[in-house]
Amino acid sequence: MLLRLSYTWRVRSFRVFSRNLQTQAQYEYPPRDDQDDGSFLPRSGLATPRQLVRYLDEYVVGQENAKKVLSVAVFNHYTRVRANLAAFEDENGADPWAEASSDDAVSSAQIHPHPQRLLPHQSSLQHRQPVSLFEKSNVLVIGPTGSGKTLLARTLARVLDVPFSVSDATSFTQAGYVGEDVDMCIQRLLQAANWDPYRASTGIVYIDEVDKIARKSSTTTESSRDVGGEGVQQALLRMMEGSVVTVQGKPPPLDPPTPAGRGRGMPATAQQRPDTYHIDTSNVLFVLSGAFVGLDTVVKRRVSKGSIGFTATIAPKDEDEDSKGFMPFFTSNRRSSENLLEMIEPADLVKYGFIPEFISRLPTITTLSPLSTQDLRRILTDVRGSLISQYTALFGYSGVEIRFTTIAIHQICLRAVERGGGARGLRGIMESLLLDAMYEVPGSVRCFFSLTTTHVNGV
Ligand SMILES: Nc1ncnc2c1ncn2[C@@H]1O[C@H](COP(=O)(O)OP(=O)(O)OP(=O)(O)O)[C@@H](O)[C@H]1O
């Protein structure tokens, strides 16, 4: 009954007006390119972490700490890349910034001045030792599904104008077993760099669902090899640290050229592409992410046992479980799982199923919080390329204006929270709500359209 009432309320509050329009949608979609106006970006050198956070704020709601951590990590990484490349060029007697200052340099390159042009020729990659002045610092991002992990990394790659590839750790297996080799993430990066090995070798590799490659059990024997878990962790070690990876120069399997040779086909130079590429990963930033369900329990268990230093046991032995081991304001029953995750230590990840060598290659760890109803509302309406702006633009192409009342938006957000899945749920709800409208509107002469209870019940 309550549910029914809520539906009715939503139907009343959710009005879709349509009328013939000559103008485009009021909302800006696709989002404009900041790099053109340079408002966020410096005219020379790398964008500072503060500038990167400001840029992220335009697209990503909340997650303030993760924005800060990632911006600092990315800034340090590319500072390191520039230093390494300059050192390499010094050794090889070339001017590292000569190309970057050329007239055709786009403004984005001013953040990261054409690293691809500063890298050594392919043939030398196999034989040389990568120059490395600073230690590499890859990043681990922990957070619930649909909270913005991929979005953060992708947005940073876009502002830095570096190639970005997304891979799913669940599809990886140890070399020689059925499944994808970990090298595929580098091949995807090369593809994202339009088969330019120089660009690829300074890109960002994003590997999602990394919690799924946690060791299955501590009693793995030779006969029951953990080829999708520990085997994958082992395989990623050298790549994450920096090694030369050989990948195939095959065309993307699902992207054949069109008969007319136009569209999303292979680049014109596909025929001249070498069979193999050697990509040095020393300057590739690896961002690994996952939801890590159950990790909070591991942290909680460690903290409640007490450990050396800040969380050492200070309570008497006979105290009850909740107050054991903490100062009063740190008691476990007052901690939400997200706060617990902020206290994560490498030992917790080892306990969770990662080998220490793997974790030590991820010195930067950050956590994302679940999104609140307020966050979801801002995602729907405020951010660049928000869902509302997308649907407004979509209806605008049919000459129709669509409006959403504040209360309707609130109801949609509440439903998304109920469903779980973070911001991902929003699109599904919108699709269901607007299905009939999207069916009727194109080619329709009706100038008014409203949703009925039947439409909303489908959500
Ligand atoms: N904090 C956020 N701000 C703005 N949009 C967001 C945010 N979080 C999620 N979204 C939206 O939800 C979509 C999915 O987000 P994203 O892919 O970043 O989730 P994720 O945390 O990587 O989830 P998963 O672990 O399932 O891959 C994004 O395309 C974006 O539109």
The ligand as an SDF file (V2000), in Angstrom:
LIG
                    3D

 31 33  0  0  0  0  0  0  0  0999 V2000
   30.6830    9.9320   -7.8070 N   0  0  0  0  0  0  0  0  0  0  0  0
   30.0890    9.9840   -9.0070 C   0  0  0  0  0  0  0  0  0  0  0  0
   29.8690   11.1700   -9.6120 N   0  0  0  0  0  0  0  0  0  0  0  0
   29.2760   11.2320  -10.8240 C   0  0  0  0  0  0  0  0  0  0  0  0
   28.8600   10.1640  -11.4980 N   0  0  0  0  0  0  0  0  0  0  0  0
   29.0500    8.9590  -10.9560 C   0  0  0  0  0  0  0  0  0  0  0  0
   29.6800    8.8040   -9.6850 C   0  0  0  0  0  0  0  0  0  0  0  0
   29.7400    7.5070   -9.4020 N   0  0  0  0  0  0  0  0  0  0  0  0
   29.2050    6.8670  -10.4310 C   0  0  0  0  0  0  0  0  0  0  0  0
   28.7810    7.7240  -11.3720 N   0  0  0  0  0  0  0  0  0  0  0  0
   28.0850    7.3810  -12.6090 C   0  0  0  0  0  0  0  0  0  0  0  0
   27.8590    5.9710  -12.6070 O   0  0  0  0  0  0  0  0  0  0  0  0
   28.5130    5.3590  -13.7190 C   0  0  0  0  0  0  0  0  0  0  0  0
   29.2860    4.1560  -13.2120 C   0  0  0  0  0  0  0  0  0  0  0  0
   30.3550    4.6280  -12.4270 O   0  0  0  0  0  0  0  0  0  0  0  0
   31.7740    3.9190  -12.3920 P   0  0  0  0  0  0  0  0  0  0  0  0
   31.9590    3.0940  -13.6290 O   0  0  0  0  0  0  0  0  0  0  0  0
   32.8110    4.9260  -12.1110 O   0  0  0  0  0  0  0  0  0  0  0  0
   31.5350    2.9610  -11.1620 O   0  0  0  0  0  0  0  0  0  0  0  0
   32.5810    2.0180  -10.4510 P   0  0  0  0  0  0  0  0  0  0  0  0
   32.7440    2.5090   -9.0550 O   0  0  0  0  0  0  0  0  0  0  0  0
   33.8150    1.8990  -11.2710 O   0  0  0  0  0  0  0  0  0  0  0  0
   31.7640    0.6630  -10.4050 O   0  0  0  0  0  0  0  0  0  0  0  0
   32.2380   -0.8330  -10.7270 P   0  0  0  0  0  0  0  0  0  0  0  0
   33.0870   -1.2510   -9.5710 O   0  0  0  0  0  0  0  0  0  0  0  0
   30.9620   -1.5950  -10.7760 O   0  0  0  0  0  0  0  0  0  0  0  0
   32.9720   -0.8080  -12.0190 O   0  0  0  0  0  0  0  0  0  0  0  0
   29.4330    6.4160  -14.3090 C   0  0  0  0  0  0  0  0  0  0  0  0
   29.4390    6.3850  -15.6900 O   0  0  0  0  0  0  0  0  0  0  0  0
   28.8440    7.7160  -13.8430 C   0  0  0  0  0  0  0  0  0  0  0  0
   27.9130    8.1750  -14.7760 O   0  0  0  0  0  0  0  0  0  0  0  0
  1  2  1  0
  2  3  1  0
  2  7  2  0
  3  4  2  0
  4  5  1  0
  5  6  2  0
  6  7  1  0
  6 10  1  0
  7  8  1  0
  8  9  2  0
  9 10  1  0
 10 11  1  0
 11 12  1  0
 11 30  1  0
 12 13  1  0
 13 14  1  0
 13 28  1  0
 14 15  1  0
 15 16  1  0
 16 17  2  0
 16 18  1  0
 16 19  1  0
 19 20  1  0
 20 21  2  0
 20 22  1  0
 20 23  1  0
 23 24  1  0
 24 25  2  0
 24 26  1  0
 24 27  1  0
 28 29  1  0
 28 30  1  0
 30 31  1  0
M  END
$$$$
